[in-house]
Amino acid sequence: MQEAVSLAPLWLTLKVAGIATLIAFLIGVALALLFARVRFAGRDFLDAMLTLPMVLPPTVLGYYLIVLLGRRSVIGQWLEATFDFTFIFTWQGAVIAAAIVALPLVFKSARAAFEGVEPNLENAARVLGSKEPKVFVRVTLPLAMRGILAGTMLAFARAMGEFGATLMIAGNIPGRTQTLSMAVYDAVQAGNDSLANMLVIIISVTCIVILVSSGKLLTPRY
Amino acid sequence: MKLAVDIDLTLRSAHRSFALNVAFATADDRVVIFGPSGAGKSVTIQAIAGLVRPQRGRIVLGDRVLFDSATRTNVPSRERRVGYLFQDYALFPHLTVEENVAFPLRRLLHLSLSCDARQRVRDMLDLFELTLLAHSLPRDLSGGQRQRVALARALIREPQVLLLDEPFAALDVMLRERVRQELADLQQRFRVPLVVITHDVDDVKMFAETLVVYGLGQVSRVLPCKTLREQHGEAHAWQEMTKACGLSAA
């Protein structure tokens, strides 16, 4: 008789990845627009900083997060004193870790998408009497949307699979911060192959469903 | 139409810089700017449309000063009321023919057009024989159809001047002659002054009432073709025009 597989890690993974993707989307698109439109001092440096989460080992990233947000940090102490809240060993910590590894994916593709919009199309809208907000909403954004959404899907996939940085900051507490990828690791370590098999199938099917449906969504109309 | 342009403009990119110093004025309704590629013709009409900003000078259209560096006047593109036909037409690829034509009438926060605006779009589609294509996307249109959409879109807000950047260059030779005639008819119908950029002498013949010939970044000749025609007849005017364009008279 096989033990019942708890779906808690799946729901937690979807919740963490969903919120993290939303955060990465909002910040990533805003930064992409800034980079595509404005030349400012320190642009290249900031660009490198934003790319860092893609290249650094996740454990290093997790360590940075602990230093920055942990109980001994200024931010951590302030959060604990004011709200009695901490990112350490909580699912919110996992959200922060996933959002940071996902951010460069949204940022990079959104920036390329904004820069790829034909300037003459925006100029055409201006000559046709449009104010800047209309140019952005009716021309720039719709034309960049495909690239932005593609980046967002990658970000979600990356957030779902996040392991290293999450382990460092949120730990691996079953029922509280144990996401699917952690549960797989635990199951394998414990020699529970049937559980590992179940979890691996769940995460694979979920990813395939998401990728296929987003592929449909991203098919261009024009 | 009164159009006076007197501008200095330097464009710099990483590898080259280009200086444009041009001045011409006209009261005719059909102006042709003729010259080789890279002479600064496009930049000139971009400046008239407010898409590039000259370092110095003055642009007057009708009784409105669109740009004047001395008084720091620079009317934004959206308020210049000019129509601009881009060389590749710059149709919005994500919008249907109907949505492209209706674009200038759409308000950002309104979900639909007013009754009056909808009627104007219908009339425009009808006039340009686009009604059957109303729901097509630009990528499904032929070159000539695309140009009609671009013209309908440019004219729906009744601009004070229509600027055309090499309007026939993208069309095949068979189509060119017909479209040229259509555009001439259109100009009569809408009573909209034209500024046509070209390096095709046939366009000069068809449209020029005032001919402005460009050299590299400079005006080399301004020819009042309409006056010439009236005073000395078609043949003489044509001779002068071809001479001005640097071609031997046919």
Contacts between the chains, C-beta under 8 A, distances in Angstrom:
chain1	res1	chain2	res2	distance
A	118	B	90	7.4
A	120	B	86	5.6
A	120	B	88	7.3
A	120	B	90	4.6
A	121	B	90	5.5
A	121	B	92	6.2
A	121	B	93	7.8
A	123	B	49	8.0
A	123	B	51	5.1
A	123	B	77	7.4
A	123	B	84	8.0
A	123	B	86	7.9
A	123	B	90	7.3
A	124	B	84	7.0
A	124	B	86	6.2
A	124	B	90	4.0
A	124	B	92	7.6
A	125	B	92	7.8
A	125	B	103	7.2
A	126	B	50	7.8
A	126	B	51	7.3
A	126	B	76	7.7
A	126	B	77	4.2
A	126	B	78	5.5
A	127	B	49	5.2
A	127	B	50	7.7
A	127	B	51	7.1
A	127	B	77	5.2
A	127	B	78	7.4
A	127	B	80	7.5
A	127	B	82	6.4
A	127	B	83	7.6
A	127	B	84	4.4
A	128	B	78	7.7
A	128	B	103	6.0
A	128	B	104	4.2
A	128	B	153	6.8
A	128	B	154	7.5
A	128	B	157	7.0
A	129	B	78	4.8
A	129	B	79	7.7
A	129	B	81	7.8
A	129	B	104	5.3
A	129	B	157	6.0
A	130	B	78	5.9
A	130	B	103	7.9
A	130	B	104	7.7
A	131	B	78	6.2
A	131	B	108	7.5
A	133	B	108	6.0
A	134	B	106	7.8
A	134	B	108	4.4
A	137	B	108	6.2
A	138	B	103	7.3
A	138	B	106	7.1
A	138	B	108	7.2
A	139	B	92	6.3
A	142	B	94	5.0
A	143	B	93	7.4
A	143	B	94	6.2
A	221	B	94	6.5
A	221	B	137	7.2
A	222	B	93	4.4
A	222	B	94	5.0
A	222	B	137	5.2
A	222	B	138	7.5
A	222	B	139	6.0
